[in-house]
Amino acid sequence: MPSAFSHALVGAAIGSSVSRPRRTWVLVLFAVLVAAPDLDVIGFRLGIPYAHPLGHRGLSHSLVFAAVLALVSYPLWRRIIPESARRMAVLTFFVVGSHGVLDTFTDAGHGIGLFIPIDDTRYFAPWRPILTSPLSVSAFFGGSGLAVLANEAVYIGLPTACVFLVRSIVYRARRSAA
């Protein structure tokens, strides 16, 4: 899986489309929410096998899980941002869904259960350039963490920077035209 840093960066990139008065707290919320699928590591302690649909990279990494979280978030968004609740729920889907999709570009584990509970198949992307981040903090900061971050800078950081750049250009062009 990519590191928590890269997942957070992607969540923040998606949140950057939110209008300015609320952008900062939405960026922080999305940067945290994008990590929600990895809470499934608790299953290891509960004796749930990795390959089980509830195991690591299973149901919580699925697009169905992302859709359920988006639906559950809608009433909350209606209370917080009534005029944009639908849009925020859709962005929530993309933020949470991005986690599983991004994980398919790594070479670790049994693949990602993108469609669990509809289909228990685990998927990998046809191209898997992203190094797998160590699961423990000590292994990350004591070992291969720097190599993982360098790899992610190329395969996640640069494309995300391009998204921010394009978004900025479009925003400025719209302001100039108005």
N, C-alpha and C positions, 0 to 999 in steps of 0.2 A: 504494500500500500504506500502511497505517497505520504510524506510526513504531515503532521498536523498543521505545520506552517503553510504548506502548499494548499491543503484543503481550505484553510482560512483565507488565503489569498484569493482563491476562486470564489468563495462565498462573498468576500468583500467586493470583488469585481462585479458580481451579479447585483449586489446591493448598491453599487455606485450609480445605478440608473434612477435611484430615488431622488426626489427633489431636495434641494438644499436644507430647508429648515429641519428635516428629520434624518438627513443622510448619515450623520455621525453615529447615532445610536442604532440605526438600521445596519450599518456596516459592522458594528461590533456584534449585534445580535446574529446576523448572518454568518459572521466569522466563527461564532460559537456553535450555531445551529448546524452548520455543515459537518461538524464532528459527531453529531448525534448517532449516526449509524455505527460508529466504532464502540459505542457502549455495549455492543454485543459481546465484547471480550469477557464480560462478566460470566458468560456461558461456560468459559473454561473452568472457572471455579465451581460452577454448579454441575459439572460433569457432562455438559452437553458436547457431543463430538463436533469437531470442526465441520465435517461434511453434512451434518444434520441441517435441515432447513432453518432451524433457529440458531445454528452455530455461527461462527465468525464468517462474515461476508455473505450471510444468507439473507433472511427476510429483512433485516434492518438496512441492508444495502440495496433493496429492491425498489423499483419505480412505484410499485404498489404502496410500499411503506411511505415513500415521498408523497404520493397522492393523498394518503390518509392523513399525514401530518399537515399537508396543505389544507385539506378540508377542515381538520380540527382547528387550524389556526385562523380560519376565516372569521368566526365570531369574535375572536380576540382582535383581529385587525379592524373589524367593524367598530369596535369600541375605541380603538386607538387612532385609526386613520379612516374614518367612515367614507370619505370621498374616494379612497384608493384601496378599499379592502379587497376587492376582487383581484386587482393587479398584484397586491402584496401576497395574497394566497398563491397566485401563479408563480411569483418569484420564490416563495417558500418551496414550492415543488421543485423548481430548477436548482435551488441551493442544495436541498437534501438529496435530490436525484443526482446531482453532479458528483457526489461522493462515490457512489457505486460505479458510475461511468468512468470516472478518473481511475479508480482502482483496477478496472479491466486492462489498463495500459501497463500494469506491472506483471512480473512473472512469478509471483508467489502464490502459494496455497492451491486451492482447488478451483479457483475461478470465483466469479461473482454471481450470485443468484438474482439477476436483474428482474426476473419475472415471478419469483416466489411470492405468493403461494399458488399462482396459476400454473407455473412450470418450474420444477425443481432443478432444471439444468443450470449448471454453473458456466459462466461465459468469460472468455478473455477476448480482448481486441485482437485483430489480426496482426497488429504491430504493437510490441510491448517494450518501449524504450525506457520506461521509468523504473529506476532501481527501487527495490522494496526497502522501506524504512524499518529499522528495528522497532519492535513493539515496546521495549522497556526504555525508560528515560536514560538509565545508566549505560545501556548498550548504544543508544543514539549519541550521547555526548562523550562516550568513552571510546567509541570505535569508528564505525563507518558513517557516522552522521555527516561529516563534511563532504564525503563523496556523494551521499544522497542529496544534500543541499545543492551541490554543484550541478548534479544531473538534473534536479528539479528546476534550477535556474534556467537551464536551456529549454527543457521540454514543457515546463509549466509557467515559469516566470516570464519568459519572452513572449509567448502567445498572450498571456494575461496583460502584459504591458501594452501589447498591440491593441487589445480590446479597450483599455483605458485611453490610449492615444486616439483611436478612432472615435470613441465616445466624446472625448474632449473636442476634437475637430468638428464633429457634427453639432455639438452644443454651441460652439462659437459661431459656426455658420448660421445656425438658426437665430442666434442673438443678433448677428449682423444684418440678417434679412428682415428682422422685425422692426 
